[in-house]
Structure formats: structure tokens, C-alpha cells
Amino acid sequence: MLAFERAYNEQHLHSGIQYVKPADRHRDVDQERLKQRKEVYESAKRRHPKRWSGSTRNWEVTGSVSLNPVKMHGIEHNKRAA
């Protein structure tokens, strides 16, 4: 289980947080990584504008996230109903 946890946090690029590693998010280095990616994409678009049909990918930092937001919503709903 520790190997899975380590791989998930240190290697996995998580789609819910703009494809940064969860560990990077926890270390507050995700903003710098996303800034670098945005610069790379914008530079590529300037060099080869015909390859781009629209804007580049959104590399803005996302707000808070949870592993199971639907489940958490249900828990909160049930607490209010009780």
C-alpha cells in the first residue's frame, strides 16, 4: 500500500489539479509548474500558430479538490437531514 501511495503522490499527474503531482500541490510548487507549462504552450503557439485552432490549455491553479466530492456531498446532505 505504501508503494501505491508513494507512486500516486510522487509520480501520478492528477487531472483534477491540472496534471500536477499531488505532492507538488502539497508542497506549493504546483503554481510554478503550471506557470512554466503556460509559457511553453504560449511560446509554441507563437512559433507555430497554424497548429492551434483556439486558445491553449487552461493552466490556471484549481481551487480545493477532494477525492470523492459526490460522496462528501452526500455526507453533508445526510448531516443536515439528521
DSSP file (Angstrom, degrees, kcal/mol; ACC not computed):
  #  RESIDUE AA STRUCTURE BP1 BP2  ACC     N-H-->O    O-->H-N    N-H-->O    O-->H-N    TCO  KAPPA ALPHA  PHI   PSI    X-CA   Y-CA   Z-CA
    1    1 A M     >        0   0    0      0, 0.0     4,-2.5     0, 0.0     5,-0.2   0.000 360.0 360.0 360.0 -37.2    0.0    0.0    0.0
    2    2 A L  H  >  +     0   0    0      1,-0.2     4,-2.6     2,-0.2     5,-0.2   0.870 360.0  54.0 -64.2 -35.6    2.9    2.4    0.7
    3    3 A A  H  > S+     0   0    0      2,-0.2     4,-2.5     1,-0.2    -1,-0.2   0.911 109.9  47.2 -64.8 -41.7    4.3    1.8   -2.8
    4    4 A F  H  > S+     0   0    0      2,-0.2     4,-2.9     1,-0.2     5,-0.2   0.937 112.7  49.0 -63.4 -46.2    0.9    2.8   -4.3
    5    5 A E  H  X S+     0   0    0     -4,-2.5     4,-2.4     1,-0.2     5,-0.2   0.913 112.4  47.9 -60.9 -43.9    0.6    5.8   -2.1
    6    6 A R  H  X S+     0   0    0     -4,-2.6     4,-2.8     2,-0.2     5,-0.3   0.931 113.8  46.7 -62.5 -46.8    4.1    7.0   -3.0
    7    7 A A  H  X>S+     0   0    0     -4,-2.5     4,-2.1     1,-0.2     5,-1.8   0.912 113.2  49.6 -63.2 -42.7    3.6    6.4   -6.7
    8    8 A Y  H  <5S+     0   0    0     -4,-2.9    -2,-0.2     3,-0.2    -1,-0.2   0.922 119.5  36.3 -62.7 -44.6    0.2    8.2   -6.6
    9    9 A N  H  <5S+     0   0    0     -4,-2.4    14,-2.5    -5,-0.2    15,-0.4   0.835 127.8  32.9 -79.2 -33.3    1.6   11.2   -4.7
   10   10 A E  H  <5S+     0   0    0     -4,-2.8    -3,-0.2    -5,-0.2    -2,-0.2   0.629 132.5  19.3-103.0 -15.5    5.0   11.5   -6.3
   11   11 A Q  T  <5S+     0   0    0     -4,-2.1     2,-0.2    -5,-0.3    -3,-0.2   0.683  92.8  97.5-124.3 -33.9    4.5   10.3   -9.9
   12   12 A H      < -     0   0    0     -5,-1.8     2,-0.8    -4,-0.2     8,-0.0  -0.435  61.1-144.7 -69.4 126.1    0.8   10.5  -10.9
   13   13 A L        -     0   0    0     -2,-0.2     2,-0.4     8,-0.2     8,-0.2  -0.836  23.4-144.3 -90.5 109.4   -0.2   13.6  -12.8
   14   14 A H  B > > -A   20   0A   0      6,-2.1     5,-2.2    -2,-0.8     3,-1.2  -0.619  11.4-153.8 -87.1 123.7   -3.7   14.2  -11.5
   15   15 A S  G > 5S+     0   0    0     -2,-0.4     3,-1.2     1,-0.2    -1,-0.1   0.798  92.0  63.6 -65.3 -29.5   -6.3   15.6  -13.9
   16   16 A G  G 3 5S+     0   0    0      1,-0.3    -1,-0.2     2,-0.1    -2,-0.0   0.664 107.7  41.9 -71.6 -15.3   -8.3   17.3  -11.2
   17   17 A I  G < 5S-     0   0    0     -3,-1.2     3,-0.3     3,-0.2    -1,-0.3  -0.180 129.8 -86.7-125.0  39.9   -5.4   19.6  -10.3
   18   18 A Q  T < 5S-     0   0    0     -3,-1.2    -3,-0.2     1,-0.2    -2,-0.1   0.820  81.0 -60.3  63.5  36.5   -4.3   20.5  -13.9
   19   19 A Y  S   <S+     0   0    0     -5,-2.2     2,-0.3     1,-0.2    -1,-0.2   0.881  98.4 130.8  61.5  43.8   -2.0   17.5  -14.3
   20   20 A V  B     -A   14   0A   0     -6,-0.8    -6,-2.1    -3,-0.3    -1,-0.2  -0.831  65.1 -96.1-112.7 162.9    0.5   18.2  -11.5
   21   21 A K     >  -     0   0    0     -2,-0.3     4,-1.9    -8,-0.2     3,-0.5  -0.545  26.8-125.7 -76.2 141.3    1.5   15.6   -8.9
   22   22 A P  H  > S+     0   0    0      0, 0.0     4,-2.3     0, 0.0     5,-0.2   0.871 112.5  56.3 -53.7 -37.3   -0.4   15.7   -5.6
   23   23 A A  H  > S+     0   0    0    -14,-2.5     4,-1.9     1,-0.2     6,-0.1   0.888 104.6  52.1 -63.6 -37.6    2.9   16.0   -3.8
   24   24 A D  H  4>S+     0   0    0     -3,-0.5     5,-2.5   -15,-0.4     6,-1.0   0.883 108.6  51.3 -64.5 -37.5    3.7   19.1   -5.8
   25   25 A R  H ><5S+     0   0    0     -4,-1.9     3,-1.1     1,-0.2    -2,-0.2   0.922 110.5  48.1 -63.9 -43.9    0.3   20.6   -4.8
   26   26 A H  H 3<5S+     0   0    0     -4,-2.3    -2,-0.2     1,-0.2    -1,-0.2   0.819 111.7  49.9 -67.1 -30.3    1.0   19.9   -1.1
   27   27 A R  T 3<5S-     0   0    0     -4,-1.9    -1,-0.2    -5,-0.2    -2,-0.2   0.433 111.5-121.3 -86.5  -0.1    4.5   21.5   -1.4
   28   28 A D  T < 5S+     0   0    0     -3,-1.1    -3,-0.2    -4,-0.4     4,-0.2   0.828  83.1 114.7  60.7  34.8    3.0   24.6   -3.1
   29   29 A V     >< +     0   0    0     -5,-2.5     4,-1.9    -6,-0.1    -4,-0.2   0.368  47.3  89.9-107.7   1.2    5.2   24.2   -6.2
   30   30 A D  H  > S+     0   0    0     -6,-1.0     4,-2.6     1,-0.2     5,-0.2   0.866  81.4  58.2 -64.8 -35.6    2.2   23.5   -8.5
   31   31 A Q  H  > S+     0   0    0      1,-0.2     4,-2.1     2,-0.2    -1,-0.2   0.917 107.9  45.8 -61.4 -43.1    1.8   27.2   -9.3
   32   32 A E  H  > S+     0   0    0      2,-0.2     4,-2.3     1,-0.2    -1,-0.2   0.906 112.5  50.6 -67.0 -41.4    5.4   27.4  -10.6
   33   33 A R  H  X S+     0   0    0     -4,-1.9     4,-2.2     1,-0.2    -2,-0.2   0.918 112.2  47.0 -61.9 -43.4    4.9   24.2  -12.7
   34   34 A L  H  X S+     0   0    0     -4,-2.6     4,-2.5     2,-0.2    -1,-0.2   0.871 109.9  53.3 -68.2 -36.4    1.7   25.5  -14.2
   35   35 A K  H  X S+     0   0    0     -4,-2.1     4,-2.1    -5,-0.2    -1,-0.2   0.919 109.5  49.0 -62.2 -43.5    3.3   28.9  -15.0
   36   36 A Q  H  X S+     0   0    0     -4,-2.3     4,-2.2     2,-0.2    -2,-0.2   0.916 111.4  49.3 -62.8 -43.6    6.1   27.1  -16.8
   37   37 A R  H  X S+     0   0    0     -4,-2.2     4,-2.7     1,-0.2     5,-0.2   0.918 108.7  52.6 -62.1 -43.6    3.7   25.0  -18.8
   38   38 A K  H  X S+     0   0    0     -4,-2.5     4,-2.6     1,-0.2    -1,-0.2   0.915 109.9  49.0 -59.0 -42.9    1.6   28.0  -19.8
   39   39 A E  H  X S+     0   0    0     -4,-2.1     4,-2.3     2,-0.2    -1,-0.2   0.898 110.7  50.3 -63.6 -41.1    4.8   29.7  -21.0
   40   40 A V  H  X S+     0   0    0     -4,-2.2     4,-2.3     2,-0.2    -2,-0.2   0.934 113.0  45.9 -62.8 -46.4    5.8   26.6  -23.0
   41   41 A Y  H  X S+     0   0    0     -4,-2.7     4,-2.3     2,-0.2    -2,-0.2   0.915 113.6  48.3 -64.3 -43.6    2.3   26.4  -24.7
   42   42 A E  H  X S+     0   0    0     -4,-2.6     4,-2.1    -5,-0.2    -1,-0.2   0.887 111.5  50.4 -66.0 -37.6    2.2   30.1  -25.4
   43   43 A S  H  X S+     0   0    0     -4,-2.3     4,-2.2    -5,-0.2    -1,-0.2   0.919 110.7  49.1 -64.0 -43.8    5.7   30.0  -26.9
   44   44 A A  H  X S+     0   0    0     -4,-2.3     4,-2.3     1,-0.2    -2,-0.2   0.890 110.2  51.6 -63.1 -39.3    4.7   27.0  -29.1
   45   45 A K  H  < S+     0   0    0     -4,-2.3    -1,-0.2     1,-0.2    -2,-0.2   0.894 109.9  49.0 -65.9 -39.3    1.6   28.8  -30.3
   46   46 A R  H  < S+     0   0    0     -4,-2.1    -2,-0.2     1,-0.2    -1,-0.2   0.889 114.5  45.2 -66.2 -38.9    3.6   31.9  -31.2
   47   47 A R  H  < S+     0   0    0     -4,-2.2    -2,-0.2     1,-0.2    -1,-0.2   0.854 130.5  21.3 -73.0 -34.7    6.1   29.8  -33.2
   48   48 A H    ><  +     0   0    0     -4,-2.3     3,-1.7    -5,-0.2     4,-0.3  -0.545  67.5 163.0-134.2  67.1    3.5   27.7  -35.0
   49   49 A P  G >  S+     0   0    0      0, 0.0     3,-1.3     0, 0.0    -1,-0.1   0.762  72.2  65.3 -63.3 -24.9    0.2   29.5  -35.0
   50   50 A K  G 3  S+     0   0    0      1,-0.3    -5,-0.1     3,-0.0    -2,-0.0   0.721  93.8  61.4 -71.0 -18.4   -1.3   27.3  -37.7
   51   51 A R  G <  S+     0   0    0     -3,-1.7     2,-0.5    -6,-0.1    -1,-0.3   0.578  95.1  73.8 -80.5  -9.1   -1.1   24.3  -35.4
   52   52 A W    <   -     0   0    0     -3,-1.3     4,-0.1    -4,-0.3    -1,-0.0  -0.917  51.7-178.6-112.9 123.7   -3.5   25.9  -33.0
   53   53 A S  S    S-     0   0    0     -2,-0.5     2,-0.2     2,-0.1    -1,-0.1   0.610  74.3 -10.7 -92.1 -13.6   -7.2   26.2  -33.7
   54   54 A G  S    S-     0   0    0      1,-0.2     2,-0.0     0, 0.0    -2,-0.0  -0.648 101.5 -32.5-154.4-150.1   -8.0   28.0  -30.5
   55   55 A S        -     0   0    0     -2,-0.2    -1,-0.2     1,-0.1    -2,-0.1  -0.287  65.4 -98.2 -78.9 168.5   -6.6   29.0  -27.2
   56   56 A T        -     0   0    0      1,-0.2    -1,-0.1    -4,-0.1   -18,-0.0  -0.267  55.1 -71.0 -78.5 172.1   -4.1   26.9  -25.3
   57   57 A R        -     0   0    0      1,-0.1     2,-0.7     2,-0.1    -1,-0.2  -0.270  55.1-101.0 -61.2 149.1   -5.0   24.6  -22.4
   58   58 A N        +     0   0    0      1,-0.1    -1,-0.1    -3,-0.1   -20,-0.0  -0.658  42.2 174.6 -75.1 113.4   -6.1   26.2  -19.2
   59   59 A W        +     0   0    0     -2,-0.7   -21,-0.2     2,-0.1     2,-0.2   0.021  31.0 131.6-109.2  26.0   -3.1   26.1  -16.9
   60   60 A E        -     0   0    0      1,-0.1     2,-0.2   -22,-0.0    -2,-0.0  -0.505  67.6 -99.8 -77.1 147.8   -4.6   28.1  -14.0
   61   61 A V        -     0   0    0     -2,-0.2     2,-0.1     1,-0.1    -1,-0.1  -0.464  39.6-131.8 -66.5 133.7   -4.3   26.7  -10.5
   62   62 A T        -     0   0    0     -2,-0.2     3,-0.1     1,-0.2    -1,-0.1  -0.453  17.2-116.2 -83.3 160.6   -7.6   25.0   -9.4
   63   63 A G        -     0   0    0      1,-0.2    -1,-0.2    -2,-0.1     2,-0.0   0.196  63.5 -36.5 -74.6-156.6   -9.2   25.6   -6.1
   64   64 A S        -     0   0    0      1,-0.0     2,-0.3   -47,-0.0    -1,-0.2  -0.352  63.6-169.8 -68.8 148.3   -9.7   23.0   -3.4
   65   65 A V        -     0   0    0     -3,-0.1     2,-0.3    -2,-0.0     3,-0.1  -0.900   8.8-156.6-133.2 161.2  -10.4   19.4   -4.5
   66   66 A S        -     0   0    0     -2,-0.3   -50,-0.0     1,-0.1     0, 0.0  -0.952  25.9-122.5-137.0 160.1  -11.5   16.2   -2.8
   67   67 A L  S    S+     0   0    0     -2,-0.3    -1,-0.1     1,-0.3     4,-0.0   0.882 107.4  19.7 -69.9 -38.8  -11.1   12.6   -3.7
   68   68 A N     >  +     0   0    0      1,-0.1     4,-2.5     2,-0.1    -1,-0.3  -0.621  67.3 167.2-132.1  73.6  -14.8   11.8   -3.7
   69   69 A P  H  > S+     0   0    0      0, 0.0     4,-2.2     0, 0.0     5,-0.1   0.848  79.4  52.1 -61.9 -34.3  -16.8   15.0   -4.0
   70   70 A V  H  > S+     0   0    0      2,-0.2     4,-2.0     1,-0.2     5,-0.1   0.922 111.3  47.4 -66.5 -42.4  -20.1   13.2   -4.7
   71   71 A K  H  > S+     0   0    0      1,-0.2     4,-2.1     2,-0.2    -1,-0.2   0.915 111.7  50.2 -63.8 -43.3  -19.7   11.1   -1.6
   72   72 A M  H  X S+     0   0    0     -4,-2.5     4,-2.5     1,-0.2    -1,-0.2   0.884 107.8  54.1 -63.6 -37.9  -18.8   14.2    0.5
   73   73 A H  H  X S+     0   0    0     -4,-2.2     4,-2.5    -5,-0.2    -1,-0.2   0.915 108.5  49.6 -61.0 -42.6  -21.8   16.0   -0.8
   74   74 A G  H  X S+     0   0    0     -4,-2.0     4,-2.5     2,-0.2    -2,-0.2   0.884 109.5  51.1 -63.8 -39.8  -24.0   13.0    0.3
   75   75 A I  H  X S+     0   0    0     -4,-2.1     4,-2.1     2,-0.2    -2,-0.2   0.932 111.9  46.5 -63.7 -46.0  -22.4   13.0    3.8
   76   76 A E  H  X S+     0   0    0     -4,-2.5     4,-2.1     1,-0.2    -2,-0.2   0.907 112.2  51.3 -63.1 -41.3  -23.1   16.8    4.2
   77   77 A H  H  X S+     0   0    0     -4,-2.5     4,-1.7     1,-0.2    -2,-0.2   0.923 110.5  48.5 -60.5 -45.1  -26.6   16.3    3.0
   78   78 A N  H  X S+     0   0    0     -4,-2.5     4,-1.3     1,-0.2    -1,-0.2   0.853 108.3  54.2 -66.6 -35.0  -27.2   13.5    5.5
   79   79 A K  H  < S+     0   0    0     -4,-2.1     3,-0.2     1,-0.2    -1,-0.2   0.914 109.8  47.1 -64.3 -41.6  -25.8   15.6    8.3
   80   80 A R  H  < S+     0   0    0     -4,-2.1    -1,-0.2     1,-0.2    -2,-0.2   0.845 111.0  52.2 -68.1 -32.6  -28.2   18.4    7.6
   81   81 A A  H  <        0   0    0     -4,-1.7    -1,-0.2     1,-0.2    -2,-0.2   0.742 360.0 360.0 -75.5 -22.9  -31.1   16.0    7.3
   82   82 A A     <        0   0    0     -4,-1.3    -1,-0.2    -3,-0.2    -2,-0.1   0.485 360.0 360.0 -74.6 360.0  -30.4   14.4   10.7
